Amino acid sequence: MEPKHSAEMSRHLDKQSHALMETYRAMSHELHKLQVEEETIMRKLYELMSAEGLLPKPFL
């Protein structure tokens, strides 16, 4: 491959790598937000079920 094409390819791959890393960071951040939201919803569901007496009794 000619040096000119090699340099262009390298720049292109660097740009793609940067774009992919930014996308990964954004998706990772969104996943974390959704996990926190799920935990909050599950906690509220547990509180509601507890208040309504819908939780199974523990075996002793």
CHARMM-style PDB file with segment names, atoms N, HN, CA, C and O in Angstrom:
ATOM      1  N   MET     1       0.849  -1.174   0.000  1.00  0.00      PROA
ATOM      2  CA  MET     1       0.000   0.000   0.000  1.00  0.00      PROA
ATOM      3  C   MET     1       0.895   1.239   0.000  1.00  0.00      PROA
ATOM      4  O   MET     1       1.919   1.283   0.682  1.00  0.00      PROA
ATOM      5  N   GLU     2       0.497   2.221  -0.762  1.00  0.00      PROA
ATOM      6  HN  GLU     2      -0.334   2.186  -1.317  1.00  0.00      PROA
ATOM      7  CA  GLU     2       1.274   3.454  -0.849  1.00  0.00      PROA
ATOM      8  C   GLU     2       1.217   4.198   0.484  1.00  0.00      PROA
ATOM      9  O   GLU     2       0.212   4.125   1.191  1.00  0.00      PROA
ATOM     10  N   PRO     3       2.279   4.906   0.828  1.00  0.00      PROA
ATOM     11  CA  PRO     3       2.301   5.648   2.098  1.00  0.00      PROA
ATOM     12  C   PRO     3       1.129   6.614   2.242  1.00  0.00      PROA
ATOM     13  O   PRO     3       0.587   6.777   3.335  1.00  0.00      PROA
ATOM     14  N   LYS     4       0.734   7.261   1.129  1.00  0.00      PROA
ATOM     15  HN  LYS     4       1.174   7.129   0.241  1.00  0.00      PROA
ATOM     16  CA  LYS     4      -0.389   8.203   1.192  1.00  0.00      PROA
ATOM     17  C   LYS     4      -1.664   7.477   1.612  1.00  0.00      PROA
ATOM     18  O   LYS     4      -2.395   7.941   2.486  1.00  0.00      PROA
ATOM     19  N   HSD     5      -1.919   6.340   0.985  1.00  0.00      PROA
ATOM     20  HN  HSD     5      -1.325   5.962   0.275  1.00  0.00      PROA
ATOM     21  CA  HSD     5      -3.120   5.568   1.312  1.00  0.00      PROA
ATOM     22  C   HSD     5      -3.027   4.993   2.718  1.00  0.00      PROA
ATOM     23  O   HSD     5      -4.025   4.898   3.432  1.00  0.00      PROA
ATOM     24  N   SER     6      -1.839   4.618   3.097  1.00  0.00      PROA
ATOM     25  HN  SER     6      -1.028   4.694   2.518  1.00  0.00      PROA
ATOM     26  CA  SER     6      -1.628   4.074   4.437  1.00  0.00      PROA
ATOM     27  C   SER     6      -1.935   5.128   5.498  1.00  0.00      PROA
ATOM     28  O   SER     6      -2.573   4.830   6.508  1.00  0.00      PROA
ATOM     29  N   ALA     7      -1.483   6.347   5.271  1.00  0.00      PROA
ATOM     30  HN  ALA     7      -0.964   6.588   4.451  1.00  0.00      PROA
ATOM     31  CA  ALA     7      -1.738   7.438   6.219  1.00  0.00      PROA
ATOM     32  C   ALA     7      -3.222   7.773   6.269  1.00  0.00      PROA
ATOM     33  O   ALA     7      -3.773   8.006   7.345  1.00  0.00      PROA
ATOM     34  N   GLU     8      -3.873   7.799   5.102  1.00  0.00      PROA
ATOM     35  HN  GLU     8      -3.426   7.610   4.228  1.00  0.00      PROA
ATOM     36  CA  GLU     8      -5.315   8.068   5.060  1.00  0.00      PROA
ATOM     37  C   GLU     8      -6.089   6.983   5.794  1.00  0.00      PROA
ATOM     38  O   GLU     8      -7.020   7.272   6.546  1.00  0.00      PROA
ATOM     39  N   MET     9      -5.699   5.739   5.573  1.00  0.00      PROA
ATOM     40  HN  MET     9      -4.943   5.504   4.963  1.00  0.00      PROA
ATOM     41  CA  MET     9      -6.361   4.618   6.234  1.00  0.00      PROA
ATOM     42  C   MET     9      -6.169   4.711   7.746  1.00  0.00      PROA
ATOM     43  O   MET     9      -7.099   4.462   8.514  1.00  0.00      PROA
ATOM     44  N   SER    10      -4.975   5.067   8.160  1.00  0.00      PROA
ATOM     45  HN  SER    10      -4.220   5.269   7.536  1.00  0.00      PROA
ATOM     46  CA  SER    10      -4.687   5.199   9.586  1.00  0.00      PROA
ATOM     47  C   SER    10      -5.549   6.294  10.217  1.00  0.00      PROA
ATOM     48  O   SER    10      -6.099   6.100  11.301  1.00  0.00      PROA
ATOM     49  N   ARG    11      -5.670   7.443   9.544  1.00  0.00      PROA
ATOM     50  HN  ARG    11      -5.223   7.600   8.663  1.00  0.00      PROA
ATOM     51  CA  ARG    11      -6.515   8.533  10.058  1.00  0.00      PROA
ATOM     52  C   ARG    11      -7.974   8.094  10.121  1.00  0.00      PROA
ATOM     53  O   ARG    11      -8.675   8.372  11.094  1.00  0.00      PROA
ATOM     54  N   HSD    12      -8.416   7.413   9.085  1.00  0.00      PROA
ATOM     55  HN  HSD    12      -7.847   7.187   8.295  1.00  0.00      PROA
ATOM     56  CA  HSD    12      -9.802   6.933   9.049  1.00  0.00      PROA
ATOM     57  C   HSD    12     -10.065   5.964  10.205  1.00  0.00      PROA
ATOM     58  O   HSD    12     -11.088   6.063  10.881  1.00  0.00      PROA
ATOM     59  N   LEU    13      -9.149   5.039  10.425  1.00  0.00      PROA
ATOM     60  HN  LEU    13      -8.318   4.959   9.876  1.00  0.00      PROA
ATOM     61  CA  LEU    13      -9.317   4.072  11.512  1.00  0.00      PROA
ATOM     62  C   LEU    13      -9.260   4.748  12.877  1.00  0.00      PROA
ATOM     63  O   LEU    13      -9.978   4.353  13.795  1.00  0.00      PROA
ATOM     64  N   ASP    14      -8.412   5.762  13.016  1.00  0.00      PROA
ATOM     65  HN  ASP    14      -7.828   6.083  12.270  1.00  0.00      PROA
ATOM     66  CA  ASP    14      -8.356   6.519  14.270  1.00  0.00      PROA
ATOM     67  C   ASP    14      -9.687   7.215  14.543  1.00  0.00      PROA
ATOM     68  O   ASP    14     -10.177   7.211  15.673  1.00  0.00      PROA
ATOM     69  N   LYS    15     -10.269   7.811  13.501  1.00  0.00      PROA
ATOM     70  HN  LYS    15      -9.872   7.814  12.584  1.00  0.00      PROA
ATOM     71  CA  LYS    15     -11.570   8.476  13.656  1.00  0.00      PROA
ATOM     72  C   LYS    15     -12.649   7.465  14.032  1.00  0.00      PROA
ATOM     73  O   LYS    15     -13.478   7.727  14.904  1.00  0.00      PROA
ATOM     74  N   GLN    16     -12.633   6.315  13.373  1.00  0.00      PROA
ATOM     75  HN  GLN    16     -11.959   6.103  12.666  1.00  0.00      PROA
ATOM     76  CA  GLN    16     -13.619   5.278  13.690  1.00  0.00      PROA
ATOM     77  C   GLN    16     -13.444   4.788  15.120  1.00  0.00      PROA
ATOM     78  O   GLN    16     -14.423   4.584  15.839  1.00  0.00      PROA
ATOM     79  N   SER    17     -12.211   4.602  15.524  1.00  0.00      PROA
ATOM     80  HN  SER    17     -11.416   4.767  14.941  1.00  0.00      PROA
ATOM     81  CA  SER    17     -11.924   4.140  16.879  1.00  0.00      PROA
ATOM     82  C   SER    17     -12.444   5.142  17.903  1.00  0.00      PROA
ATOM     83  O   SER    17     -13.045   4.761  18.907  1.00  0.00      PROA
ATOM     84  N   HSD    18     -12.206   6.426  17.642  1.00  0.00      PROA
ATOM     85  HN  HSD    18     -11.717   6.735  16.827  1.00  0.00      PROA
ATOM     86  CA  HSD    18     -12.684   7.474  18.545  1.00  0.00      PROA
ATOM     87  C   HSD    18     -14.215   7.479  18.604  1.00  0.00      PROA
ATOM     88  O   HSD    18     -14.796   7.574  19.685  1.00  0.00      PROA
ATOM     89  N   ALA    19     -14.861   7.375  17.448  1.00  0.00      PROA
ATOM     90  HN  ALA    19     -14.389   7.297  16.570  1.00  0.00      PROA
ATOM     91  CA  ALA    19     -16.328   7.368  17.400  1.00  0.00      PROA
ATOM     92  C   ALA    19     -16.889   6.160  18.145  1.00  0.00      PROA
ATOM     93  O   ALA    19     -17.878   6.279  18.869  1.00  0.00      PROA
ATOM     94  N   LEU    20     -16.264   5.006  17.970  1.00  0.00      PROA
ATOM     95  HN  LEU    20     -15.461   4.910  17.381  1.00  0.00      PROA
ATOM     96  CA  LEU    20     -16.727   3.804  18.664  1.00  0.00      PROA
ATOM     97  C   LEU    20     -16.560   3.931  20.174  1.00  0.00      PROA
ATOM     98  O   LEU    20     -17.426   3.495  20.932  1.00  0.00      PROA
ATOM     99  N   MET    21     -15.458   4.524  20.615  1.00  0.00      PROA
ATOM    100  HN  MET    21     -14.754   4.879  20.000  1.00  0.00      PROA
ATOM    101  CA  MET    21     -15.233   4.696  22.049  1.00  0.00      PROA
ATOM    102  C   MET    21     -16.256   5.657  22.646  1.00  0.00      PROA
ATOM    103  O   MET    21     -16.758   5.424  23.746  1.00  0.00      PROA
ATOM    104  N   GLU    22     -16.565   6.730  21.932  1.00  0.00      PROA
ATOM    105  HN  GLU    22     -16.157   6.919  21.038  1.00  0.00      PROA
ATOM    106  CA  GLU    22     -17.585   7.670  22.403  1.00  0.00      PROA
ATOM    107  C   GLU    22     -18.947   6.982  22.493  1.00  0.00      PROA
ATOM    108  O   GLU    22     -19.690   7.191  23.453  1.00  0.00      PROA
ATOM    109  N   THR    23     -19.270   6.171  21.505  1.00  0.00      PROA
ATOM    110  HN  THR    23     -18.667   6.001  20.725  1.00  0.00      PROA
ATOM    111  CA  THR    23     -20.529   5.431  21.521  1.00  0.00      PROA
ATOM    112  C   THR    23     -20.562   4.456  22.685  1.00  0.00      PROA
ATOM    113  O   THR    23     -21.584   4.330  23.360  1.00  0.00      PROA
ATOM    114  N   TYR    24     -19.464   3.771  22.923  1.00  0.00      PROA
ATOM    115  HN  TYR    24     -18.634   3.874  22.374  1.00  0.00      PROA
ATOM    116  CA  TYR    24     -19.366   2.837  24.046  1.00  0.00      PROA
ATOM    117  C   TYR    24     -19.589   3.564  25.372  1.00  0.00      PROA
ATOM    118  O   TYR    24     -20.330   3.085  26.231  1.00  0.00      PROA
ATOM    119  N   ARG    25     -18.949   4.710  25.532  1.00  0.00      PROA
ATOM    120  HN  ARG    25     -18.347   5.099  24.835  1.00  0.00      PROA
ATOM    121  CA  ARG    25     -19.110   5.474  26.779  1.00  0.00      PROA
ATOM    122  C   ARG    25     -20.558   5.910  26.973  1.00  0.00      PROA
ATOM    123  O   ARG    25     -21.101   5.807  28.073  1.00  0.00      PROA
ATOM    124  N   ALA    26     -21.178   6.395  25.907  1.00  0.00      PROA
ATOM    125  HN  ALA    26     -20.737   6.479  25.013  1.00  0.00      PROA
ATOM    126  CA  ALA    26     -22.571   6.844  25.991  1.00  0.00      PROA
ATOM    127  C   ALA    26     -23.495   5.679  26.339  1.00  0.00      PROA
ATOM    128  O   ALA    26     -24.388   5.824  27.174  1.00  0.00      PROA
ATOM    129  N   MET    27     -23.287   4.530  25.708  1.00  0.00      PROA
ATOM    130  HN  MET    27     -22.562   4.412  25.030  1.00  0.00      PROA
ATOM    131  CA  MET    27     -24.126   3.361  25.985  1.00  0.00      PROA
ATOM    132  C   MET    27     -23.898   2.849  27.401  1.00  0.00      PROA
ATOM    133  O   MET    27     -24.843   2.437  28.075  1.00  0.00      PROA
ATOM    134  N   SER    28     -22.658   2.873  27.850  1.00  0.00      PROA
ATOM    135  HN  SER    28     -21.891   3.207  27.303  1.00  0.00      PROA
ATOM    136  CA  SER    28     -22.342   2.428  29.203  1.00  0.00      PROA
ATOM    137  C   SER    28     -23.018   3.334  30.227  1.00  0.00      PROA
ATOM    138  O   SER    28     -23.552   2.858  31.229  1.00  0.00      PROA
ATOM    139  N   HSD    29     -22.993   4.637  29.972  1.00  0.00      PROA
ATOM    140  HN  HSD    29     -22.560   5.023  29.158  1.00  0.00      PROA
ATOM    141  CA  HSD    29     -23.643   5.594  30.870  1.00  0.00      PROA
ATOM    142  C   HSD    29     -25.156   5.362  30.898  1.00  0.00      PROA
ATOM    143  O   HSD    29     -25.769   5.365  31.965  1.00  0.00      PROA
ATOM    144  N   GLU    30     -25.745   5.164  29.736  1.00  0.00      PROA
ATOM    145  HN  GLU    30     -25.247   5.161  28.869  1.00  0.00      PROA
ATOM    146  CA  GLU    30     -27.191   4.915  29.659  1.00  0.00      PROA
ATOM    147  C   GLU    30     -27.559   3.615  30.370  1.00  0.00      PROA
ATOM    148  O   GLU    30     -28.572   3.559  31.067  1.00  0.00      PROA
ATOM    149  N   LEU    31     -26.753   2.577  30.201  1.00  0.00      PROA
ATOM    150  HN  LEU    31     -25.931   2.623  29.635  1.00  0.00      PROA
ATOM    151  CA  LEU    31     -26.998   1.312  30.885  1.00  0.00      PROA
ATOM    152  C   LEU    31     -26.977   1.506  32.390  1.00  0.00      PROA
ATOM    153  O   LEU    31     -27.838   0.981  33.097  1.00  0.00      PROA
ATOM    154  N   HSD    32     -26.003   2.255  32.886  1.00  0.00      PROA
ATOM    155  HN  HSD    32     -25.304   2.681  32.313  1.00  0.00      PROA
ATOM    156  CA  HSD    32     -25.918   2.503  34.326  1.00  0.00      PROA
ATOM    157  C   HSD    32     -27.169   3.230  34.817  1.00  0.00      PROA
ATOM    158  O   HSD    32     -27.719   2.875  35.860  1.00  0.00      PROA
ATOM    159  N   LYS    33     -27.626   4.248  34.072  1.00  0.00      PROA
ATOM    160  HN  LYS    33     -27.180   4.536  33.225  1.00  0.00      PROA
ATOM    161  CA  LYS    33     -28.840   4.970  34.460  1.00  0.00      PROA
ATOM    162  C   LYS    33     -30.039   4.029  34.519  1.00  0.00      PROA
ATOM    163  O   LYS    33     -30.851   4.112  35.441  1.00  0.00      PROA
ATOM    164  N   LEU    34     -30.152   3.133  33.535  1.00  0.00      PROA
ATOM    165  HN  LEU    34     -29.493   3.066  32.786  1.00  0.00      PROA
ATOM    166  CA  LEU    34     -31.270   2.190  33.513  1.00  0.00      PROA
ATOM    167  C   LEU    34     -31.194   1.197  34.668  1.00  0.00      PROA
ATOM    168  O   LEU    34     -32.223   0.818  35.226  1.00  0.00      PROA
ATOM    169  N   GLN    35     -29.986   0.775  35.030  1.00  0.00      PROA
ATOM    170  HN  GLN    35     -29.150   1.084  34.576  1.00  0.00      PROA
ATOM    171  CA  GLN    35     -29.828  -0.149  36.155  1.00  0.00      PROA
ATOM    172  C   GLN    35     -30.244   0.519  37.463  1.00  0.00      PROA
ATOM    173  O   GLN    35     -30.886  -0.112  38.303  1.00  0.00      PROA
ATOM    174  N   VAL    36     -29.887   1.777  37.639  1.00  0.00      PROA
ATOM    175  HN  VAL    36     -29.365   2.289  36.957  1.00  0.00      PROA
ATOM    176  CA  VAL    36     -30.284   2.519  38.836  1.00  0.00      PROA
ATOM    177  C   VAL    36     -31.801   2.676  38.863  1.00  0.00      PROA
ATOM    178  O   VAL    36     -32.428   2.516  39.910  1.00  0.00      PROA
ATOM    179  N   GLU    37     -32.384   2.989  37.716  1.00  0.00      PROA
ATOM    180  HN  GLU    37     -31.875   3.119  36.866  1.00  0.00      PROA
ATOM    181  CA  GLU    37     -33.837   3.136  37.631  1.00  0.00      PROA
ATOM    182  C   GLU    37     -34.536   1.811  37.954  1.00  0.00      PROA
ATOM    183  O   GLU    37     -35.539   1.798  38.668  1.00  0.00      PROA
ATOM    184  N   GLU    38     -34.013   0.707  37.435  1.00  0.00      PROA
ATOM    185  HN  GLU    38     -33.199   0.718  36.855  1.00  0.00      PROA
ATOM    186  CA  GLU    38     -34.590  -0.605  37.723  1.00  0.00      PROA
ATOM    187  C   GLU    38     -34.536  -0.903  39.217  1.00  0.00      PROA
ATOM    188  O   GLU    38     -35.511  -1.389  39.791  1.00  0.00      PROA
ATOM    189  N   GLU    39     -33.412  -0.614  39.840  1.00  0.00      PROA
ATOM    190  HN  GLU    39     -32.620  -0.219  39.374  1.00  0.00      PROA
ATOM    191  CA  GLU    39     -33.266  -0.855  41.277  1.00  0.00      PROA
ATOM    192  C   GLU    39     -34.280  -0.035  42.073  1.00  0.00      PROA
ATOM    193  O   GLU    39     -34.875  -0.538  43.026  1.00  0.00      PROA
ATOM    194  N   THR    40     -34.476   1.216  41.689  1.00  0.00      PROA
ATOM    195  HN  THR    40     -33.993   1.625  40.915  1.00  0.00      PROA
ATOM    196  CA  THR    40     -35.445   2.080  42.363  1.00  0.00      PROA
ATOM    197  C   THR    40     -36.860   1.534  42.197  1.00  0.00      PROA
ATOM    198  O   THR    40     -37.626   1.490  43.160  1.00  0.00      PROA
ATOM    199  N   ILE    41     -37.207   1.123  40.995  1.00  0.00      PROA
ATOM    200  HN  ILE    41     -36.586   1.159  40.213  1.00  0.00      PROA
ATOM    201  CA  ILE    41     -38.544   0.581  40.731  1.00  0.00      PROA
ATOM    202  C   ILE    41     -38.769  -0.705  41.516  1.00  0.00      PROA
ATOM    203  O   ILE    41     -39.841  -0.900  42.089  1.00  0.00      PROA
ATOM    204  N   MET    42     -37.774  -1.581  41.548  1.00  0.00      PROA
ATOM    205  HN  MET    42     -36.904  -1.423  41.083  1.00  0.00      PROA
ATOM    206  CA  MET    42     -37.918  -2.838  42.287  1.00  0.00      PROA
ATOM    207  C   MET    42     -38.075  -2.577  43.785  1.00  0.00      PROA
ATOM    208  O   MET    42     -38.851  -3.257  44.457  1.00  0.00      PROA
ATOM    209  N   ARG    43     -37.343  -1.599  44.304  1.00  0.00      PROA
ATOM    210  HN  ARG    43     -36.712  -1.047  43.758  1.00  0.00      PROA
ATOM    211  CA  ARG    43     -37.469  -1.254  45.722  1.00  0.00      PROA
ATOM    212  C   ARG    43     -38.879  -0.747  46.024  1.00  0.00      PROA
ATOM    213  O   ARG    43     -39.474  -1.128  47.032  1.00  0.00      PROA
ATOM    214  N   LYS    44     -39.412   0.111  45.152  1.00  0.00      PROA
ATOM    215  HN  LYS    44     -38.928   0.420  44.333  1.00  0.00      PROA
ATOM    216  CA  LYS    44     -40.768   0.631  45.343  1.00  0.00      PROA
ATOM    217  C   LYS    44     -41.809  -0.486  45.216  1.00  0.00      PROA
ATOM    218  O   LYS    44     -42.794  -0.496  45.953  1.00  0.00      PROA
ATOM    219  N   LEU    45     -41.601  -1.417  44.294  1.00  0.00      PROA
ATOM    220  HN  LEU    45     -40.800  -1.409  43.695  1.00  0.00      PROA
ATOM    221  CA  LEU    45     -42.505  -2.554  44.156  1.00  0.00      PROA
ATOM    222  C   LEU    45     -42.503  -3.395  45.423  1.00  0.00      PROA
ATOM    223  O   LEU    45     -43.561  -3.816  45.892  1.00  0.00      PROA
ATOM    224  N   TYR    46     -41.328  -3.642  45.978  1.00  0.00      PROA
ATOM    225  HN  TYR    46     -40.469  -3.300  45.597  1.00  0.00      PROA
ATOM    226  CA  TYR    46     -41.219  -4.412  47.219  1.00  0.00      PROA
ATOM    227  C   TYR    46     -41.961  -3.695  48.347  1.00  0.00      PROA
ATOM    228  O   TYR    46     -42.693  -4.326  49.109  1.00  0.00      PROA
ATOM    229  N   GLU    47     -41.770  -2.374  48.454  1.00  0.00      PROA
ATOM    230  HN  GLU    47     -41.175  -1.862  47.835  1.00  0.00      PROA
ATOM    231  CA  GLU    47     -42.463  -1.603  49.496  1.00  0.00      PROA
ATOM    232  C   GLU    47     -43.976  -1.698  49.325  1.00  0.00      PROA
ATOM    233  O   GLU    47     -44.697  -1.873  50.307  1.00  0.00      PROA
ATOM    234  N   LEU    48     -44.462  -1.587  48.097  1.00  0.00      PROA
ATOM    235  HN  LEU    48     -43.876  -1.445  47.299  1.00  0.00      PROA
ATOM    236  CA  LEU    48     -45.894  -1.670  47.820  1.00  0.00      PROA
ATOM    237  C   LEU    48     -46.433  -3.057  48.160  1.00  0.00      PROA
ATOM    238  O   LEU    48     -47.471  -3.185  48.810  1.00  0.00      PROA
ATOM    239  N   MET    49     -45.727  -4.088  47.720  1.00  0.00      PROA
ATOM    240  HN  MET    49     -44.884  -3.984  47.192  1.00  0.00      PROA
ATOM    241  CA  MET    49     -46.175  -5.452  47.999  1.00  0.00      PROA
ATOM    242  C   MET    49     -46.158  -5.727  49.502  1.00  0.00      PROA
ATOM    243  O   MET    49     -47.040  -6.413  50.019  1.00  0.00      PROA
ATOM    244  N   SER    50     -45.169  -5.200  50.193  1.00  0.00      PROA
ATOM    245  HN  SER    50     -44.453  -4.643  49.774  1.00  0.00      PROA
ATOM    246  CA  SER    50     -45.088  -5.374  51.640  1.00  0.00      PROA
ATOM    247  C   SER    50     -46.273  -4.692  52.321  1.00  0.00      PROA
ATOM    248  O   SER    50     -46.890  -5.265  53.219  1.00  0.00      PROA
ATOM    249  N   ALA    51     -46.588  -3.476  51.898  1.00  0.00      PROA
ATOM    250  HN  ALA    51     -46.087  -3.010  51.169  1.00  0.00      PROA
ATOM    251  CA  ALA    51     -47.700  -2.726  52.486  1.00  0.00      PROA
ATOM    252  C   ALA    51     -49.037  -3.411  52.227  1.00  0.00      PROA
ATOM    253  O   ALA    51     -49.949  -3.322  53.049  1.00  0.00      PROA
ATOM    254  N   GLU    52     -49.161  -4.090  51.096  1.00  0.00      PROA
ATOM    255  HN  GLU    52     -48.421  -4.163  50.428  1.00  0.00      PROA
ATOM    256  CA  GLU    52     -50.407  -4.774  50.745  1.00  0.00      PROA
ATOM    257  C   GLU    52     -50.457  -6.202  51.281  1.00  0.00      PROA
ATOM    258  O   GLU    52     -51.453  -6.897  51.081  1.00  0.00      PROA
ATOM    259  N   GLY    53     -49.404  -6.648  51.954  1.00  0.00      PROA
ATOM    260  HN  GLY    53     -48.595  -6.083  52.116  1.00  0.00      PROA
ATOM    261  CA  GLY    53     -49.359  -8.007  52.489  1.00  0.00      PROA
ATOM    262  C   GLY    53     -49.229  -9.072  51.415  1.00  0.00      PROA
ATOM    263  O   GLY    53     -49.711 -10.191  51.592  1.00  0.00      PROA
ATOM    264  N   LEU    54     -48.594  -8.745  50.320  1.00  0.00      PROA
ATOM    265  HN  LEU    54     -48.202  -7.836  50.176  1.00  0.00      PROA
ATOM    266  CA  LEU    54     -48.487  -9.675  49.198  1.00  0.00      PROA
ATOM    267  C   LEU    54     -47.172 -10.452  49.168  1.00  0.00      PROA
ATOM    268  O   LEU    54     -46.945 -11.245  48.254  1.00  0.00      PROA
ATOM    269  N   LEU    55     -46.314 -10.233  50.148  1.00  0.00      PROA
ATOM    270  HN  LEU    55     -46.498  -9.589  50.890  1.00  0.00      PROA
ATOM    271  CA  LEU    55     -45.039 -10.950  50.186  1.00  0.00      PROA
ATOM    272  C   LEU    55     -45.232 -12.285  50.892  1.00  0.00      PROA
ATOM    273  O   LEU    55     -45.976 -12.371  51.869  1.00  0.00      PROA
ATOM    274  N   PRO    56     -44.564 -13.322  50.404  1.00  0.00      PROA
ATOM    275  CA  PRO    56     -44.687 -14.623  51.074  1.00  0.00      PROA
ATOM    276  C   PRO    56     -44.077 -14.564  52.478  1.00  0.00      PROA
ATOM    277  O   PRO    56     -43.113 -13.841  52.727  1.00  0.00      PROA
ATOM    278  N   LYS    57     -44.658 -15.334  53.371  1.00  0.00      PROA
ATOM    279  HN  LYS    57     -45.442 -15.922  53.169  1.00  0.00      PROA
ATOM    280  CA  LYS    57     -44.148 -15.394  54.745  1.00  0.00      PROA
ATOM    281  C   LYS    57     -42.859 -16.210  54.754  1.00  0.00      PROA
ATOM    282  O   LYS    57     -42.774 -17.237  54.081  1.00  0.00      PROA
ATOM    283  N   PRO    58     -41.856 -15.765  55.510  1.00  0.00      PROA
ATOM    284  CA  PRO    58     -40.600 -16.533  55.576  1.00  0.00      PROA
ATOM    285  C   PRO    58     -40.793 -17.831  56.358  1.00  0.00      PROA
ATOM    286  O   PRO    58     -41.561 -17.879  57.319  1.00  0.00      PROA
ATOM    287  N   PHE    59     -40.088 -18.885  55.934  1.00  0.00      PROA
ATOM    288  HN  PHE    59     -39.465 -18.847  55.153  1.00  0.00      PROA
ATOM    289  CA  PHE    59     -40.124 -20.152  56.653  1.00  0.00      PROA
ATOM    290  C   PHE    59     -39.181 -20.061  57.834  1.00  0.00      PROA
ATOM    291  O   PHE    59     -38.043 -19.615  57.689  1.00  0.00      PROA
ATOM    292  N   LEU    60     -39.640 -20.475  58.995  1.00  0.00      PROA
ATOM    293  HN  LEU    60     -40.565 -20.837  59.114  1.00  0.00      PROA
ATOM    294  CA  LEU    60     -38.780 -20.455  60.189  1.00  0.00      PROA
ATOM    295  C   LEU    60     -38.528 -21.840  60.679  1.00  0.00      PROA
ATOM    296  OT1 LEU    60     -37.827 -22.025  61.673  1.00  0.00      PROA
TER     297      LEU     60
END
